[in-house]
Amino acid sequence: MKRKLIIPFLLGGLIFGFSSCDSESENEGSGTSQLQVRMTDAPGDYEEVNIEIESVQVHTEDTDSEEGWITLDEINPGIYNLLDFANGQDTLLASAELPAGNISQIRLILGDENTVKLKSGEVIDLKTPSGQTSGVKLDVNATLESDVTYVMLLDFDAARSVVAKGNGGYNLKPVIRVISQAVAGGIRGKVTPAEYKPGIYVISSANDTLGGFANEAGDFLIKGVPAGSYTVKFYTEGAAHDTTVTDVVVSQNAIKDLGTVQLPE
C-alpha cells in the first residue's frame, strides 16, 4: 500500500470572506452548504511540478484533535502538474455537501509520487523533509450558511515550493495561499514581446506583494487581489526589459484588465 503523507503547508497569506448571520442559531445545525476546494498555481521555472493528491479533509471542531475531520467525498485524486493551472486556470480537487455550521481547518493528504521535471528534461523525485509530516494547520474559522456554495482556492507557488538541495536533489516544501474567490479580485493583461516572459509583482501601498509569471503567449492573470490600489512591476532577466505600471485600481470581486503592456526592447 502506498504510504500517505499529510503535509503542513507554509502559508503565504490567507484571504477568506465568509459572511455570518446576526443570529448563529438561524443557520447553524440546519440545512446544508456546498464546499468546493480548487487548485491553481503561480508558475515556476520548471517544465513540470507534479504533485500527487489523494484526499482533501476539513475539520469541523475548534480543536487540534484528530476527531472532527471530514473527508470530502467527491474527490478527484491523481498526479497534478501544477504548471497546468497557471495564469487563471484552476481545477476542482474535491467537493462535498456539508451540514451548515462551522469549519475550522483544511488539509490535503498527498501521496509520494511527487516529481519535478527540469528544463533539461531530467525528472527528479521531490523529497518531503521528515519534519513536515504532522499535518496542515490551516485556520479557516468560517461559518457555512445553508443553501450557499463556498469555494476555497489553493494557490500553489511552484517556484517557492520546490527547494534545491546541495547534492542535486530537490525537496517539496509546499507554499500556498488560500483564496476565497467570493471576495477577491484580480489583475490580467498581456505583455509584449511575449518572449521576455517577465515575472510580475503586484505591490500594495502596505508593501504586501503577490506575484506570478506571463505565459508563452504573454498572457497573465494574478488572482486573489483584494480591492485597492497597486503598483504592478514586470521584471526580466538582467532587468533590461523591466517596466512598471502604477495606480492600478482593483474593485471588489472584479478582474482589472491592463490590456497590452509594452516592455522596453
Number of C-alpha atoms within 10 A of each C-alpha: 3 7 8 15 19 17 23 20 20 16 16 14 13 15 18 20 14 16 10 12 11 7 8 13 10 11 19 18 15 13 16 20 19 18 19 17 22 18 22 24 27 25 26 20 12 16 17 21 27 21 21 18 22 19 22 23 19 20 25 20 16 13 11 11 9 8 10 16 18 15 18 19 13 15 17 15 15 16 18 18 19 22 22 16 18 25 21 16 12 17 15 15 23 20 21 17 16 20 20 20 20 20 22 20 21 22 21 20 17 21 20 18 16 21 22 23 17 14 11 8 11 9 14 16 16 23 17 17 11 8 8 15 13 11 15 18 17 18 14 19 17 17 19 26 27 19 14 12 14 19 19 20 26 20 24 25 23 28 17 16 19 21 16 12 9 7 6 7 12 19 19 23 20 20 20 24 22 23 24 20 19 17 17 21 21 22 23 18 17 19 22 18 17 16 12 20 21 26 19 23 20 23 19 18 11 7 10 11 16 19 18 24 23 27 20 11 13 19 19 23 24 25 24 25 28 19 17 14 17 23 17 22 17 23 20 15 11 7 10 12 16 19 17 13 13 12 12 18 15 20 16 15 16 16 21 18 14 14 12 14 16 14 19 10 9
